[in-house]
């Protein structure tokens, strides 16, 4: 019998969620790949672990018996692997870093160029995902740090602020009239969105909630709403005149790739762009240096 940590995580994920699609997304697998992994495990154990119906996925009796042992083994193996990774990274010889897709595409390449010029001996692995997904990579020890806007405190993780941020209104040039907060200012108030089409991020985005709270606070009613999951999609729709997108200020580096105008929204909704890491994990000098370079690249392109 040759049961792998990958198989155990797949089994535990489906057991917890009761859903193959959500588990595949969280583990960064295709649904077919996840199903194949579960079949491999069932074949090695010579038993079915799940009953699959059109409405739910539930553990069989054998699955319920196997569950506590799988949880114990996965927990011990993950903890041991994390300790070994920490030992191997005491001197920062390797970094595993996670970012949202927009930052990975627009800030990481130049950061890597500058960082590796000064630290050619360091091996860097870059991962990308939603804020929740990259935070989970740090929680499980699969990433040393995740860079983004994280608003909820998570036990076992520490946040290190890199730069303050606010929100931007982004739209096709000449399509909408900004309303500066004072004469000569290059910002706009929330009035720019009044009765206008709005390109919003989906409800699972913390930026969505910040914008919704501000619109409610300033009593601004919007027009048609289009909800999108990714910032690049919001920028593309704004460029094509579908509405005004509200994005985090630290993402304005991506605006250069689109024919859009962008203005800081006042009154400001302030929050920090930061990176998170596991509490108690060593903080190698190379991670501190990477974060410094990353911050400098963001500032230079702001």
C-alpha positions as CSV (number, residue, x, y, z in Angstrom):
1,X,0.0,0.0,0.0
2,X,1.4,3.4,-1.0
3,X,-1.0,6.2,0.2
4,X,0.3,9.7,-0.5
5,X,-0.3,13.0,1.3
6,X,-1.9,14.2,-1.9
7,X,-4.5,11.4,-1.6
8,X,-5.2,12.1,2.0
9,X,-5.8,15.8,1.4
10,X,-8.1,15.0,-1.4
11,X,-10.1,12.6,0.7
12,X,-10.3,14.9,3.7
13,X,-11.3,17.9,1.5
14,X,-14.2,16.0,-0.1
15,X,-15.2,14.6,3.3
16,X,-15.3,18.1,4.8
17,X,-17.1,19.9,1.9
18,X,-19.3,17.1,0.5
19,X,-18.5,18.6,-2.9
20,X,-16.0,17.6,-5.5
21,X,-16.1,20.9,-7.4
22,X,-15.3,23.1,-4.3
23,X,-12.6,20.7,-3.1
24,X,-10.9,20.7,-6.6
25,X,-10.9,24.5,-6.7
26,X,-9.4,24.7,-3.2
27,X,-6.7,22.1,-4.0
28,X,-6.0,23.7,-7.4
29,X,-6.9,20.5,-9.2
30,X,-9.3,19.8,-12.1
31,X,-12.4,18.0,-11.0
32,X,-11.3,15.0,-13.2
33,X,-7.9,15.0,-11.4
34,X,-9.6,15.0,-8.0
35,X,-11.9,12.2,-8.9
36,X,-8.9,10.1,-10.2
37,X,-7.0,10.7,-7.0
38,X,-10.0,9.5,-4.9
39,X,-10.3,6.4,-7.1
40,X,-6.6,5.7,-6.6
41,X,-7.1,5.8,-2.9
42,X,-10.2,3.7,-3.0
43,X,-8.4,1.1,-5.1
44,X,-5.4,0.9,-2.7
45,X,-7.8,0.5,0.2
46,X,-10.0,-1.9,-1.8
47,X,-13.2,-0.2,-0.6
48,X,-15.5,2.7,-1.5
49,X,-15.1,5.8,0.6
50,X,-17.9,7.9,-0.7
51,X,-21.5,7.5,-1.9
52,X,-22.1,9.8,-4.8
53,X,-25.6,11.0,-5.5
54,X,-27.0,13.8,-7.7
55,X,-27.5,15.9,-4.5
56,X,-24.6,15.1,-2.2
57,X,-21.4,13.3,-1.6
58,X,-21.3,11.4,1.7
59,X,-18.9,9.1,3.5
60,X,-19.6,5.3,3.4
61,X,-19.2,3.3,6.5
62,X,-15.7,2.5,5.5
63,X,-15.1,6.2,4.8
64,X,-16.2,7.1,8.3
65,X,-13.9,4.4,9.8
66,X,-11.0,5.7,7.7
67,X,-11.6,9.4,8.5
68,X,-10.0,9.8,12.0
69,X,-6.9,7.9,10.9
70,X,-6.6,10.0,7.7
71,X,-6.9,13.2,9.8
72,X,-4.2,12.1,12.2
73,X,-1.7,11.0,9.5
74,X,-2.3,14.1,7.4
75,X,-1.9,16.4,10.4
76,X,1.4,14.7,11.5
77,X,2.8,14.6,7.9
78,X,1.9,18.2,7.3
79,X,3.4,19.4,10.5
80,X,6.6,17.4,9.9
81,X,6.9,18.8,6.4
82,X,6.4,22.3,7.6
83,X,9.1,21.8,10.2
84,X,11.5,20.5,7.6
85,X,10.7,23.4,5.3
86,X,11.4,25.8,8.1
87,X,14.7,24.1,8.9
88,X,15.7,24.3,5.2
89,X,14.8,28.0,5.0
90,X,16.4,29.3,8.1
91,X,18.9,31.0,5.9
92,X,16.3,31.9,3.2
93,X,17.8,29.6,0.5
94,X,14.3,29.1,-0.9
95,X,11.1,31.1,-0.9
96,X,7.5,30.0,-1.7
97,X,5.3,33.0,-2.2
98,X,1.7,33.5,-3.1
99,X,-0.1,36.4,-4.8
100,X,-3.4,37.3,-6.4
101,X,-3.3,36.9,-10.2
102,X,-3.2,40.6,-10.9
103,X,-0.2,41.2,-8.7
104,X,1.5,38.1,-9.9
105,X,1.2,39.3,-13.5
106,X,2.0,43.0,-13.0
107,X,4.3,43.4,-10.0
108,X,6.1,40.1,-9.5
109,X,8.1,40.0,-12.8
110,X,9.9,43.2,-12.1
111,X,10.3,42.4,-8.4
112,X,11.9,39.0,-9.4
113,X,14.3,40.7,-11.8
114,X,15.5,43.1,-9.2
115,X,15.5,40.6,-6.3
116,X,17.4,37.8,-8.2
117,X,20.0,40.3,-9.5
118,X,21.0,40.8,-5.9
119,X,20.2,37.2,-4.6
120,X,20.9,34.8,-7.5
121,X,21.3,31.9,-5.1
122,X,17.7,32.0,-3.8
123,X,15.1,29.7,-5.4
124,X,11.7,31.4,-5.6
125,X,8.4,29.6,-6.3
126,X,5.5,31.8,-7.2
127,X,1.9,30.7,-6.7
128,X,-1.3,32.6,-7.5
129,X,-4.9,32.4,-6.4
130,X,-7.8,34.3,-4.8
131,X,-7.0,36.1,-1.4
132,X,-8.7,33.2,0.4
133,X,-6.8,30.6,-1.5
134,X,-3.4,32.1,-1.0
135,X,-4.1,32.7,2.7
136,X,-4.9,29.0,3.0
137,X,-1.6,28.1,1.3
138,X,0.2,29.9,4.2
139,X,-2.0,28.3,6.8
140,X,-1.1,24.8,5.5
141,X,2.6,25.6,5.2
142,X,2.6,25.3,1.4
143,X,3.6,28.9,1.1
144,X,6.0,31.0,3.2
145,X,4.0,34.2,2.7
146,X,1.1,35.5,0.8
147,X,0.8,39.1,-0.5
148,X,-2.5,40.9,-0.7
149,X,-5.2,42.8,1.2
150,X,-6.3,40.6,4.0
151,X,-9.0,42.1,6.2
152,X,-10.0,39.3,8.6
153,X,-7.5,38.2,11.3
154,X,-6.8,34.4,11.2
155,X,-5.5,32.6,14.2
156,X,-1.9,31.3,13.6
157,X,-1.1,34.0,11.0
158,X,0.6,37.4,11.4
159,X,0.2,40.3,9.1
160,X,3.0,42.7,8.1
161,X,1.9,45.9,6.4
162,X,3.7,47.0,3.2
163,X,1.7,50.0,2.0
164,X,-1.5,51.9,2.7
165,X,-4.2,51.7,0.0
166,X,-7.5,53.1,-0.9
167,X,-10.0,52.6,-3.7
168,X,-10.0,53.8,-7.3
169,X,-12.7,54.6,-9.7
170,X,-11.7,53.3,-13.2
171,X,-13.6,54.1,-16.4
172,X,-13.3,54.7,-20.1
173,X,-11.8,58.2,-20.8
174,X,-14.4,60.9,-21.3
175,X,-17.2,58.5,-20.5
176,X,-18.1,59.7,-17.0
177,X,-17.5,63.0,-15.2
178,X,-15.4,62.9,-12.0
179,X,-16.4,65.1,-9.1
180,X,-13.2,66.2,-7.3
181,X,-13.4,66.7,-3.6
182,X,-11.9,70.2,-3.9
183,X,-10.8,72.5,-6.7
184,X,-7.6,71.4,-8.3
185,X,-7.7,67.9,-6.8
186,X,-7.2,64.9,-9.1
187,X,-9.5,62.6,-7.1
188,X,-13.2,62.0,-7.3
189,X,-16.0,61.6,-4.8
190,X,-18.4,58.7,-4.6
191,X,-20.8,60.9,-6.6
192,X,-19.2,59.7,-9.8
193,X,-21.1,56.5,-9.3
194,X,-24.5,58.0,-8.7
195,X,-27.0,56.4,-11.2
196,X,-24.2,55.1,-13.3
197,X,-23.5,51.5,-14.4
198,X,-21.2,49.8,-11.9
199,X,-18.6,47.0,-12.5
200,X,-18.4,45.4,-9.1
201,X,-16.3,42.6,-7.7
202,X,-18.2,39.5,-6.5
203,X,-19.5,39.3,-3.0
204,X,-16.7,37.0,-1.8
205,X,-14.2,39.9,-2.5
206,X,-13.4,42.0,0.6
207,X,-13.1,45.0,-1.8
208,X,-16.7,44.5,-2.7
209,X,-17.8,45.0,0.9
210,X,-15.7,48.1,1.3
211,X,-17.2,49.7,-1.7
212,X,-20.8,48.7,-0.8
213,X,-20.3,50.1,2.7
214,X,-19.0,53.4,1.3
215,X,-21.9,53.7,-1.3
216,X,-24.4,53.1,1.5
217,X,-22.7,55.6,3.9
218,X,-22.7,58.3,1.2
219,X,-26.2,57.5,0.0
220,X,-25.1,56.9,-3.5
221,X,-27.5,54.8,-5.6
222,X,-26.0,53.1,-8.6
223,X,-27.4,52.1,-12.0
224,X,-26.9,48.7,-13.6
225,X,-24.5,46.4,-11.8
226,X,-22.1,43.8,-13.4
227,X,-20.4,41.5,-11.0
228,X,-17.0,40.0,-11.9
229,X,-14.6,37.8,-10.1
230,X,-11.2,39.1,-11.3
231,X,-9.8,42.6,-11.3
232,X,-8.5,42.2,-14.9
233,X,-12.1,41.5,-16.0
234,X,-13.3,44.6,-14.2
235,X,-10.6,46.7,-16.0
236,X,-11.5,45.2,-19.4
237,X,-15.2,46.0,-19.0
238,X,-14.4,49.5,-17.8
239,X,-12.2,50.1,-20.8
240,X,-15.1,49.0,-23.1
241,X,-17.5,51.5,-21.4
242,X,-19.7,49.0,-19.5
243,X,-19.4,51.0,-16.4
244,X,-17.2,52.4,-13.6
245,X,-15.1,49.8,-11.8
246,X,-14.0,50.2,-8.2
247,X,-10.6,48.5,-7.6
248,X,-8.0,48.7,-4.8
249,X,-5.5,51.6,-5.3
250,X,-2.5,49.3,-5.2
251,X,-3.8,47.7,-8.4
252,X,-3.5,50.8,-10.5
253,X,-0.2,49.4,-11.9
254,X,-2.4,47.2,-14.1
255,X,-4.4,50.2,-15.4
256,X,-1.4,51.0,-17.8
257,X,-2.4,48.0,-19.9
258,X,-5.9,49.4,-20.5
259,X,-7.2,52.5,-22.1
260,X,-8.8,53.8,-18.9
261,X,-8.8,56.8,-16.6
262,X,-8.5,56.2,-12.9
263,X,-9.0,58.5,-9.9
264,X,-8.7,57.9,-6.1
265,X,-12.1,58.0,-4.5
266,X,-12.6,60.4,-1.6
267,X,-13.4,60.3,1.2
268,X,-10.8,57.5,1.3
269,X,-11.6,54.0,2.4
270,X,-8.2,53.2,3.9
271,X,-6.7,49.7,4.4
272,X,-3.3,48.1,4.1
273,X,-1.6,46.0,1.4
274,X,0.4,43.5,3.4
275,X,1.8,40.0,3.5
276,X,0.8,37.2,5.9
277,X,2.9,34.4,7.3
278,X,2.6,31.7,9.9
279,X,3.0,32.9,13.5
280,X,6.3,31.6,14.9
281,X,7.8,30.8,11.5
282,X,11.3,32.1,10.9
283,X,11.5,35.4,9.0
284,X,14.5,35.0,6.7
285,X,16.3,38.1,5.5
286,X,15.5,37.1,2.0
287,X,11.7,37.3,2.6
288,X,12.2,40.8,4.2
289,X,14.3,41.8,1.2
290,X,11.8,40.5,-1.3
291,X,9.0,42.4,0.4
292,X,11.1,45.6,0.3
293,X,11.7,45.2,-3.4
294,X,8.0,44.4,-4.0
295,X,7.0,47.5,-2.2
296,X,9.4,49.6,-4.2
297,X,8.1,48.3,-7.5
298,X,4.5,49.0,-6.5
299,X,5.5,52.5,-5.5
300,X,7.4,53.2,-8.7
301,X,4.5,52.2,-10.9
302,X,1.8,53.9,-8.8
